[in-house]
Amino acid sequence: MPTEPETDYDPTLGNKFIFVTGGVMSGLGKGITAASTGRLLSNAGFDVTAVKIDPYLNVDAGTMNPYQHGEVYVLKDGGEVDLDLGNYERFLDEDMTFDHNVTTGKAYKHVIEKERAGDYLGKTVQIIPHVTNEIKRRIREAAEGHDVCIVEVGGTVGDIEGMPFLEALRQFAHEQDDDDFLLTHVTLVPYSKNGEQKTKPTQHSVKELRSIGLQPDVLVGRCDDRLEPKTKEKIALFCDVSTDAVFSNPDVEDIYHVPLLVEEEGLDEYVMHRLDLADRALPESERDNEWRELVTQETTGEVDVALVGKYALEDAYLSIHEALKHAGLEKNVDVNVLWVDSDEMTEAHERRLEEADGIVVPGGFGSRGLDGKIEAVRYARENDVPFLGLCLGFQMAVIEYARNVLGLEGAHSAEVAPDAEHPVIDILPEQYEVEDMGGTMRLGAHETAIEPGTLAEEVYGATSCTERHRHRYEVNPEYFDAFEGEDLVFSGHSGNRMEILELEDHPYFIGTQFHPEFRSRPGRASPPFVGLLESVLATAEQREEVEA
């Protein structure tokens, strides 16, 4: 497991809490606003952590279809959570745990278990105070040991699912000193047909908040452009905040520019002043400027990488997109992701595959789109296109090789073909008796031993790595001998488990049973993704030399 990062936590400071709510509509960018605020406070020298509240009844995000909430993000301790936790890890460069995600299902489950055990001593168990107390307890425990805890409340104000959490937030505000609590509310500021920025949605959203006893301290307007001065003044007047407490968060091409934008607006200085942190902050000349330098550097070129999946939704593969972006930052190139639908390999998608400089086949579950993924693997293998297979992509590479090189025509995964003639991918032994679907896969951080002298060792620069997993199936040990002596080599092992594969006679062909994208960060890109781009750039350079 990864070691806990050292902290500069000041125990004399006490916890400061920033709650972030949203109104009008979901998907406005509360998470990015919260993460950007945290990044700026971290730059100023504070130890910052984050909590994501998800008001759904699921205990975790593990059983959700990606079309519902985007990708399922996996934490080091095996927690399956909302993708916003991934943004917090990437922006704060801190490993979160399952305790940093609070759901309705998790809170209710704990309260009901306590009631069944008789812990409430005959009392009537109610939303107030028992559920709200449980919510507050979880937030305070996650915040312990940090200077500032940023808490994002998922959904929008007015959702029936979120009512217990907003009530807990109201109580939280009542229990904290004024300079220990700050409520930021993110709302939509749309344009009218004549181009005027409209404040009425924000007014109604704040009115909804105030009706349950919450007055926002900071308002962040999401708009195509920066809020005009008169728009800020109108919001301040009707929402009972100072004009200085109204900030813009306009659309940007890259989410990593949001901290820079809200810093220009002065959000970080206002927050530190409001929480009585300004005197403890590092002087501006001593603050960490690495983020700005990293995300504003000039790139020297661009590459095209085909992402071959079945969910035509960027959020379903968000961490992969970000990991490619991080690798691009390290290699100083822009990465254009070309979507290839593995479920419908039309001529247009096949053309994208052929035009791509590199190919990534991501994870997934179920039978839909497998043939397209296998075809993409075959194309990369036979045409020397740099390739990276992740989890299911790793398994599809094993199946493709077994079929087309070893001649095992019935090779498949027992997950989708239980009666396959050659189940080269089979269920994990510990999964035989598993009945519950939630939280029962092989999850979280596990160490992999890497064979010396292999591409994997070159990629990681070490003979071991620790990466996060999320799977029930793996390479069937009964077929290890069939691969022996071939140019497909299993170069990473965890006991009897095959974790990494590579092709010896190929520019870059590597597959991982784990998900390296979950540990990728700006400034600390995932090694397999960096290796992919290095191979892409080297291949392009060789092609130019031949053409010259």
C-alpha positions as CSV (number, residue, x, y, z in Angstrom):
1,M,0.0,0.0,0.0
2,P,1.2,3.6,-0.6
3,T,2.7,5.3,2.4
4,E,0.9,8.2,3.9
5,P,2.3,11.5,2.7
6,E,4.0,13.7,5.3
7,T,1.9,16.6,6.5
8,D,2.7,20.0,7.8
9,Y,-0.5,20.1,9.7
10,D,-0.5,22.7,12.5
11,P,-2.4,21.3,15.5
12,T,-2.8,24.7,17.0
13,L,-4.8,25.9,13.9
14,G,-7.9,23.7,14.3
15,N,-10.0,22.5,11.5
16,K,-11.4,24.9,9.0
17,F,-14.3,23.8,6.9
18,I,-15.4,24.9,3.4
19,F,-18.7,23.5,2.2
20,V,-19.5,23.7,-1.5
21,T,-23.1,23.4,-2.7
22,G,-24.6,23.8,-6.1
23,G,-27.9,25.1,-7.5
24,V,-30.0,25.3,-10.6
25,M,-28.6,22.2,-12.3
26,S,-26.1,19.4,-11.8
27,G,-22.8,19.2,-13.6
28,L,-21.9,22.9,-13.1
29,G,-18.4,22.2,-11.8
30,K,-18.8,22.2,-8.0
31,G,-16.1,19.6,-7.8
32,I,-13.6,21.6,-9.9
33,T,-14.4,24.8,-8.0
34,A,-13.8,22.9,-4.7
35,A,-10.6,21.3,-6.0
36,S,-9.3,24.5,-7.4
37,T,-9.9,26.3,-4.0
38,G,-8.0,23.4,-2.3
39,R,-5.1,23.7,-4.8
40,L,-4.7,27.4,-4.0
41,L,-4.8,26.9,-0.3
42,S,-2.3,24.1,-0.6
43,N,0.0,26.5,-2.6
44,A,-0.3,28.9,0.3
45,G,1.1,26.4,2.7
46,F,-2.0,24.7,4.2
47,D,-2.6,21.0,4.6
48,V,-5.9,20.5,2.7
49,T,-8.2,17.5,2.4
50,A,-11.6,16.9,0.8
51,V,-14.8,15.0,1.3
52,K,-17.4,14.3,-1.4
53,I,-21.0,13.8,-0.3
54,D,-23.1,11.8,-2.6
55,P,-26.8,11.8,-1.7
56,Y,-27.7,8.6,-3.5
57,L,-28.8,5.5,-1.6
58,N,-26.0,3.3,-3.0
59,V,-23.3,2.6,-0.3
60,D,-20.7,3.3,-3.0
61,A,-20.4,3.9,-6.7
62,G,-19.2,0.4,-7.5
63,T,-22.4,-1.0,-9.0
64,M,-23.3,2.0,-11.1
65,N,-23.2,2.1,-14.9
66,P,-20.7,4.7,-16.2
67,Y,-23.6,6.4,-18.0
68,Q,-25.1,7.3,-14.6
69,H,-22.1,9.0,-12.9
70,G,-19.2,8.6,-15.2
71,E,-16.3,6.4,-14.3
72,V,-16.0,4.5,-11.0
73,Y,-12.8,5.8,-9.4
74,V,-10.9,3.5,-7.2
75,L,-9.0,4.6,-4.1
76,K,-5.9,3.1,-2.6
77,D,-7.9,1.3,0.1
78,G,-10.3,-0.2,-2.5
79,G,-13.1,2.3,-2.1
80,E,-15.2,2.7,-5.2
81,V,-16.2,6.3,-5.4
82,D,-17.5,9.1,-7.6
83,L,-15.1,10.6,-10.1
84,D,-14.9,13.9,-8.2
85,L,-12.6,12.1,-5.7
86,G,-10.2,11.6,-8.6
87,N,-10.2,15.3,-9.3
88,Y,-9.4,16.0,-5.6
89,E,-6.5,13.5,-5.7
90,R,-5.1,15.0,-8.9
91,F,-5.5,18.7,-7.8
92,L,-4.3,18.2,-4.2
93,D,-1.9,15.4,-4.9
94,E,-3.1,13.5,-1.8
95,D,-4.3,9.9,-1.6
96,M,-7.9,9.8,-0.4
97,T,-9.6,6.9,1.4
98,F,-13.1,5.5,1.4
99,D,-13.8,7.6,4.5
100,H,-13.6,10.7,2.3
101,N,-16.8,9.7,0.5
102,V,-20.1,10.0,2.4
103,T,-23.2,8.5,0.8
104,T,-26.8,8.3,2.0
105,G,-26.5,4.5,1.8
106,K,-23.3,4.5,3.9
107,A,-24.8,6.8,6.6
108,Y,-28.2,5.0,6.8
109,K,-26.6,1.6,6.8
110,H,-24.4,2.5,9.8
111,V,-27.3,4.0,11.7
112,I,-29.5,1.0,11.1
113,E,-26.8,-1.4,12.1
114,K,-26.4,0.5,15.4
115,E,-30.2,0.4,16.0
116,R,-30.2,-3.4,15.4
117,A,-27.4,-3.7,17.9
118,G,-29.3,-1.8,20.5
119,D,-26.9,1.1,20.6
120,Y,-29.7,3.7,20.8
121,L,-31.1,2.3,24.1
122,G,-34.7,2.2,23.0
123,K,-34.8,5.7,21.5
124,T,-36.8,6.3,18.3
125,V,-34.2,6.5,15.6
126,Q,-34.8,9.6,13.4
127,I,-33.2,11.6,10.6
128,I,-32.6,14.3,13.2
129,P,-30.5,13.8,15.2
130,H,-29.2,10.3,14.5
131,V,-28.6,10.4,10.7
132,T,-27.4,14.1,10.8
133,N,-25.0,13.2,13.7
134,E,-23.6,10.3,11.7
135,I,-23.0,12.6,8.7
136,K,-21.2,15.2,10.8
137,R,-19.2,12.5,12.5
138,R,-17.9,11.2,9.2
139,I,-17.0,14.7,8.0
140,R,-15.1,15.6,11.2
141,E,-13.2,12.3,11.2
142,A,-12.1,12.7,7.6
143,A,-10.9,16.3,8.4
144,E,-8.9,15.2,11.4
145,G,-5.2,16.0,11.0
146,H,-5.6,18.6,8.3
147,D,-5.8,22.4,8.4
148,V,-8.7,22.8,5.9
149,C,-11.4,20.3,4.8
150,I,-13.4,21.1,1.7
151,V,-16.7,19.3,1.6
152,E,-18.6,19.1,-1.7
153,V,-22.3,18.3,-1.4
154,G,-23.4,16.5,-4.5
155,G,-26.6,17.2,-6.4
156,T,-28.4,20.5,-6.3
157,V,-30.2,22.4,-3.5
158,G,-33.8,21.3,-3.4
159,D,-33.2,17.7,-4.2
160,I,-35.1,15.5,-1.8
161,E,-32.1,13.1,-1.5
162,G,-29.9,15.9,-0.2
163,M,-32.1,17.3,2.5
164,P,-30.5,15.3,5.4
165,F,-27.1,16.5,4.3
166,L,-28.1,20.2,4.1
167,E,-29.7,19.9,7.5
168,A,-26.4,18.4,8.8
169,L,-24.6,21.3,7.1
170,R,-26.9,23.8,8.9
171,Q,-26.2,22.2,12.2
172,F,-22.5,22.2,11.4
173,A,-22.5,25.9,10.8
174,H,-24.3,26.5,14.1
175,E,-21.7,24.4,16.0
176,Q,-18.6,26.0,14.4
177,D,-17.1,29.4,15.1
178,D,-17.8,31.9,12.4
179,D,-14.2,31.9,11.2
180,D,-14.1,28.1,11.0
181,F,-16.9,27.6,8.6
182,L,-17.5,29.0,5.1
183,L,-20.3,28.1,2.6
184,T,-19.6,28.5,-1.1
185,H,-22.6,28.2,-3.4
186,V,-22.0,27.5,-7.2
187,T,-24.8,28.5,-9.5
188,L,-25.5,29.0,-13.2
189,V,-25.5,32.5,-14.7
190,P,-27.0,32.0,-18.2
191,Y,-27.3,34.5,-21.0
192,S,-30.6,35.9,-22.4
193,K,-31.2,36.1,-26.1
194,N,-29.9,39.6,-26.2
195,G,-26.7,38.7,-24.5
196,E,-27.5,39.8,-20.9
197,Q,-26.2,37.8,-18.0
198,K,-29.2,36.7,-16.0
199,T,-29.1,36.5,-12.2
200,K,-32.6,35.1,-11.5
201,P,-31.6,31.4,-11.4
202,T,-28.9,32.4,-8.8
203,Q,-31.5,34.4,-6.8
204,H,-33.9,31.4,-6.7
205,S,-31.1,29.0,-5.8
206,V,-30.0,31.1,-2.9
207,K,-33.6,31.6,-1.8
208,E,-33.9,27.8,-1.6
209,L,-30.8,27.6,0.6
210,R,-32.0,30.4,2.9
211,S,-35.3,28.6,3.3
212,I,-33.5,25.8,5.1
213,G,-31.4,28.1,7.3
214,L,-28.3,28.4,5.2
215,Q,-26.8,31.7,4.0
216,P,-23.9,31.4,1.5
217,D,-20.7,33.3,2.3
218,V,-19.3,33.0,-1.2
219,L,-21.1,32.8,-4.6
220,V,-19.4,31.5,-7.7
221,G,-21.1,32.1,-11.0
222,R,-20.7,29.6,-13.7
223,C,-21.0,31.3,-17.1
224,D,-19.5,31.2,-20.5
225,D,-17.5,34.4,-19.7
226,R,-16.5,36.3,-16.6
227,L,-19.3,37.9,-14.7
228,E,-19.7,41.6,-15.5
229,P,-19.4,44.1,-12.6
230,K,-23.1,44.9,-12.8
231,T,-23.9,41.2,-12.7
232,K,-21.9,40.8,-9.5
233,E,-23.5,43.8,-7.9
234,K,-27.0,42.5,-8.7
235,I,-26.2,39.1,-7.3
236,A,-24.7,40.6,-4.2
237,L,-27.8,42.9,-3.6
238,F,-30.4,40.2,-4.0
239,C,-28.5,37.4,-2.3
240,D,-27.3,39.3,0.7
241,V,-23.5,39.0,0.3
242,S,-20.9,41.6,-0.4
243,T,-19.9,42.2,-4.0
244,D,-16.4,41.1,-3.0
245,A,-17.8,37.6,-2.2
246,V,-19.1,37.1,-5.8
247,F,-16.7,35.4,-8.1
248,S,-16.6,34.2,-11.7
249,N,-15.8,30.7,-12.9
250,P,-16.1,30.9,-16.7
251,D,-15.6,28.1,-19.2
252,V,-12.0,27.2,-19.9
253,E,-10.4,24.7,-22.4
254,D,-8.5,22.9,-19.6
255,I,-9.8,22.3,-16.1
256,Y,-6.2,22.7,-14.8
257,H,-6.5,26.4,-15.6
258,V,-9.4,26.9,-13.2
259,P,-7.1,27.4,-10.2
260,L,-5.3,30.2,-12.1
261,L,-8.5,31.8,-13.1
262,V,-10.2,31.9,-9.7
263,E,-6.8,33.0,-8.2
264,E,-7.0,36.0,-10.6
265,E,-10.5,36.6,-9.3
266,G,-9.1,36.7,-5.7
267,L,-11.1,33.8,-4.4
268,D,-8.2,32.3,-2.4
269,E,-7.4,35.6,-0.7
270,Y,-11.1,36.1,0.2
271,V,-11.4,32.6,1.6
272,M,-8.2,32.9,3.7
273,H,-9.4,36.3,5.0
274,R,-12.8,34.9,5.8
275,L,-11.4,31.9,7.7
276,D,-8.8,34.0,9.5
277,L,-6.0,32.2,7.7
278,A,-4.4,35.1,5.9
279,D,-1.8,35.8,8.6
280,R,-0.7,32.1,8.6
281,A,-0.4,31.9,4.8
282,L,3.0,31.8,3.0
283,P,4.0,35.2,1.5
284,E,3.0,35.3,-2.2
285,S,6.7,35.2,-3.1
286,E,7.2,31.9,-1.3
287,R,4.0,30.1,-2.5
288,D,4.2,27.0,-4.7
289,N,4.2,28.2,-8.3
290,E,4.8,24.8,-9.9
291,W,1.2,24.3,-10.9
292,R,1.1,27.5,-12.9
293,E,4.4,26.7,-14.6
294,L,3.3,23.2,-15.4
295,V,-0.1,23.9,-16.9
296,T,0.9,27.0,-18.9
297,Q,4.0,25.6,-20.6
298,E,4.2,25.9,-24.3
299,T,3.9,22.5,-26.1
300,T,6.1,21.6,-29.0
301,G,3.7,19.3,-30.9
302,E,0.7,17.1,-30.8
303,V,-0.1,13.4,-31.1
304,D,-3.3,11.4,-31.7
305,V,-4.2,8.5,-29.4
306,A,-7.2,6.3,-30.2
307,L,-9.3,5.3,-27.1
308,V,-11.2,2.2,-28.0
309,G,-14.2,1.7,-25.7
310,K,-17.9,1.2,-25.6
311,Y,-19.1,4.1,-23.5
312,A,-19.5,7.2,-25.7
313,L,-19.1,9.5,-22.8
314,E,-15.8,11.2,-21.8
315,D,-16.5,11.0,-18.1
316,A,-16.7,7.2,-18.4
317,Y,-12.9,7.2,-19.1
318,L,-12.0,10.5,-17.3
319,S,-8.9,9.2,-15.5
320,I,-7.5,7.9,-18.8
321,H,-8.1,11.2,-20.5
322,E,-6.3,12.9,-17.6
323,A,-3.4,10.4,-17.5
324,L,-2.8,11.0,-21.2
325,K,-2.9,14.7,-20.5
326,H,-0.4,14.3,-17.7
327,A,1.9,12.3,-19.9
328,G,1.6,15.0,-22.5
329,L,2.6,17.6,-19.9
330,E,5.7,15.6,-19.1
331,K,6.6,15.1,-22.8
332,N,5.6,18.6,-23.7
333,V,3.0,17.7,-26.3
334,D,-0.7,18.0,-26.7
335,V,-2.6,14.7,-26.8
336,N,-5.7,14.5,-29.0
337,V,-7.9,11.6,-28.0
338,L,-9.7,10.0,-30.9
339,W,-12.9,8.1,-29.8
340,V,-13.3,4.7,-31.4
341,D,-16.5,2.9,-30.6
342,S,-15.7,-0.8,-30.0
343,D,-19.3,-1.7,-30.2
344,E,-19.8,-0.3,-33.7
345,M,-16.6,-0.4,-35.7
346,T,-17.8,1.7,-38.6
347,E,-15.5,2.8,-41.4
348,A,-15.0,6.2,-39.7
349,H,-13.9,4.5,-36.4
350,E,-11.6,2.1,-38.3
351,R,-10.1,5.1,-40.1
352,R,-9.4,6.8,-36.7
353,L,-7.7,3.6,-35.6
354,E,-5.5,3.7,-38.6
355,E,-4.7,7.4,-38.3
356,A,-3.8,7.2,-34.6
357,D,-0.2,7.4,-33.4
358,G,-1.0,5.2,-30.4
359,I,-3.9,3.0,-29.1
360,V,-5.4,2.6,-25.7
361,V,-7.9,-0.1,-24.9
362,P,-9.5,0.6,-21.5
363,G,-11.3,-1.5,-18.9
364,G,-14.9,-2.4,-18.7
365,F,-17.4,-5.1,-18.0
366,G,-19.8,-7.3,-20.0
367,S,-19.7,-8.7,-23.5
368,R,-20.7,-5.6,-25.5
369,G,-17.9,-4.2,-27.5
370,L,-15.4,-7.0,-26.9
371,D,-15.0,-7.9,-30.6
372,G,-14.0,-4.3,-31.4
373,K,-11.5,-4.2,-28.6
374,I,-9.9,-7.5,-29.8
375,E,-9.7,-6.1,-33.3
376,A,-8.0,-3.0,-32.1
377,V,-5.5,-5.1,-30.2
378,R,-4.8,-7.2,-33.3
379,Y,-4.3,-4.0,-35.4
380,A,-1.8,-2.6,-32.9
381,R,0.1,-5.8,-32.7
382,E,0.4,-6.5,-36.4
383,N,1.1,-2.9,-37.4
384,D,3.6,-2.0,-34.7
385,V,1.4,0.8,-33.3
386,P,2.3,1.7,-29.7
387,F,-0.4,0.1,-27.5
388,L,-1.5,0.2,-23.9
389,G,-4.2,-2.2,-22.6
390,L,-5.8,-1.5,-19.2
391,C,-7.6,-4.2,-17.1
392,L,-10.1,-5.6,-19.7
393,G,-7.8,-4.2,-22.4
394,F,-5.0,-6.4,-20.9
395,Q,-7.3,-9.4,-20.9
396,M,-8.3,-8.7,-24.6
397,A,-4.7,-8.7,-25.5
398,V,-4.3,-12.2,-24.0
399,I,-7.3,-13.4,-25.9
400,E,-6.2,-11.9,-29.2
401,Y,-2.8,-13.5,-28.9
402,A,-4.2,-16.8,-27.9
403,R,-6.5,-16.9,-30.9
404,N,-4.4,-15.4,-33.6
405,V,-0.9,-16.4,-32.6
406,L,-1.2,-19.6,-30.5
407,G,-4.1,-20.8,-32.7
408,L,-6.5,-21.4,-29.7
409,E,-9.7,-20.6,-31.7
410,G,-12.0,-21.0,-28.8
411,A,-10.0,-18.6,-26.5
412,H,-12.2,-16.3,-24.6
413,S,-13.0,-14.9,-21.1
414,A,-15.2,-17.0,-18.8
415,E,-16.8,-13.8,-17.7
416,V,-18.8,-13.6,-21.0
417,A,-18.3,-17.2,-22.3
418,P,-18.6,-19.6,-19.4
419,D,-18.4,-22.6,-21.7
420,A,-15.5,-21.3,-23.8
421,E,-13.2,-24.1,-25.1
422,H,-10.2,-22.2,-24.0
423,P,-11.0,-19.9,-21.0
424,V,-7.7,-18.1,-21.0
425,I,-9.3,-15.5,-18.7
426,D,-11.0,-17.0,-15.7
427,I,-12.6,-15.9,-12.4
428,L,-10.3,-15.3,-9.4
429,P,-10.3,-18.3,-7.0
430,E,-11.5,-16.1,-4.1
431,Q,-14.5,-15.0,-6.2
432,Y,-16.1,-18.5,-6.5
433,E,-18.4,-18.1,-3.5
434,V,-19.0,-14.4,-3.8
435,E,-22.7,-13.5,-4.0
436,D,-22.9,-9.8,-3.3
437,M,-21.8,-7.6,-6.2
438,G,-20.9,-4.4,-4.3
439,G,-17.4,-4.0,-3.0
440,T,-16.3,-7.6,-3.6
441,M,-13.9,-7.4,-6.5
442,R,-10.1,-7.4,-6.1
443,L,-9.9,-3.7,-5.2
444,G,-7.3,-1.1,-4.2
445,A,-3.6,-0.9,-4.2
446,H,-1.5,-4.1,-4.6
447,E,2.2,-4.5,-5.2
448,T,3.5,-6.1,-8.4
449,A,6.9,-7.6,-8.8
450,I,8.5,-6.7,-12.2
451,E,10.9,-9.0,-14.1
452,P,14.4,-7.4,-14.5
453,G,15.5,-6.6,-18.0
454,T,11.9,-6.1,-19.3
455,L,10.1,-3.2,-20.9
456,A,8.0,-3.0,-17.7
457,E,11.2,-2.4,-15.6
458,E,12.3,0.2,-18.1
459,V,8.9,1.9,-17.9
460,Y,8.7,2.0,-14.1
461,G,12.4,2.3,-13.5
462,A,12.1,-0.3,-10.7
463,T,11.5,-4.0,-10.1
464,S,8.2,-3.4,-8.4
465,C,5.2,-1.1,-8.6
466,T,2.1,-0.5,-6.5
467,E,-1.1,0.2,-8.5
468,R,-4.9,0.1,-8.0
469,H,-7.0,-2.8,-9.1
470,R,-10.7,-3.4,-9.9
471,H,-11.4,-6.8,-11.4
472,R,-12.9,-10.3,-10.7
473,Y,-11.1,-12.2,-13.6
474,E,-7.5,-12.8,-14.4
475,V,-5.2,-14.8,-16.7
476,N,-6.0,-18.5,-16.2
477,P,-2.8,-20.2,-14.7
478,E,-3.6,-23.3,-16.7
479,Y,-2.5,-21.6,-19.9
480,F,0.8,-20.2,-18.6
481,D,2.7,-23.0,-20.3
482,A,1.0,-22.2,-23.7
483,F,2.6,-18.7,-23.6
484,E,6.0,-20.0,-22.6
485,G,8.7,-19.3,-25.2
486,E,6.5,-16.9,-27.2
487,D,7.2,-13.2,-27.7
488,L,4.3,-12.3,-25.4
489,V,5.9,-12.1,-22.0
490,F,4.2,-11.8,-18.6
491,S,6.7,-9.3,-17.0
492,G,4.7,-8.4,-13.9
493,H,3.5,-10.9,-11.2
494,S,1.7,-10.8,-7.9
495,G,2.2,-14.4,-6.6
496,N,0.6,-16.6,-9.2
497,R,-1.3,-13.7,-10.8
498,M,-0.2,-12.1,-14.1
499,E,-0.2,-8.3,-13.8
500,I,1.7,-7.0,-16.7
501,L,2.3,-8.3,-20.3
502,E,4.4,-7.1,-23.1
503,L,5.5,-8.0,-26.6
504,E,9.3,-8.3,-27.1
505,D,9.3,-7.6,-30.8
506,H,7.2,-4.4,-30.9
507,P,7.9,-0.7,-30.4
508,Y,5.6,-0.5,-27.4
509,F,3.0,-3.1,-26.5
510,I,2.1,-3.3,-22.8
511,G,-0.9,-4.4,-20.9
512,T,-1.7,-4.1,-17.2
513,Q,-4.3,-6.0,-15.1
514,F,-4.3,-2.9,-12.8
515,H,-5.4,0.7,-13.5
516,P,-2.3,2.9,-13.6
517,E,-4.5,5.9,-14.6
518,F,-5.8,6.2,-11.0
519,R,-2.5,7.2,-9.6
520,S,-1.5,9.7,-12.4
521,R,-1.1,13.3,-11.4
522,P,-0.1,16.6,-13.1
523,G,3.6,16.7,-12.6
524,R,3.7,13.0,-11.7
525,A,2.4,11.2,-14.8
526,S,1.7,7.5,-14.8
527,P,4.7,5.5,-16.2
528,P,2.8,3.3,-18.7
529,F,1.2,6.4,-20.2
530,V,4.5,8.2,-20.4
531,G,6.1,5.2,-22.0
532,L,3.3,5.1,-24.6
533,L,3.9,8.7,-25.6
534,E,7.7,8.2,-25.6
535,S,7.2,5.4,-28.1
536,V,4.7,7.4,-30.2
537,L,7.2,10.3,-30.4
538,A,10.2,7.9,-31.2
539,T,8.1,6.2,-33.9
540,A,7.2,9.5,-35.4
541,E,10.8,10.6,-35.4
542,Q,12.0,7.4,-37.1
543,R,9.3,7.7,-39.7
544,E,10.4,11.3,-40.5
545,E,14.0,10.1,-40.8
546,V,13.0,7.4,-43.3
547,E,10.9,9.8,-45.3
548,A,13.8,12.3,-45.4
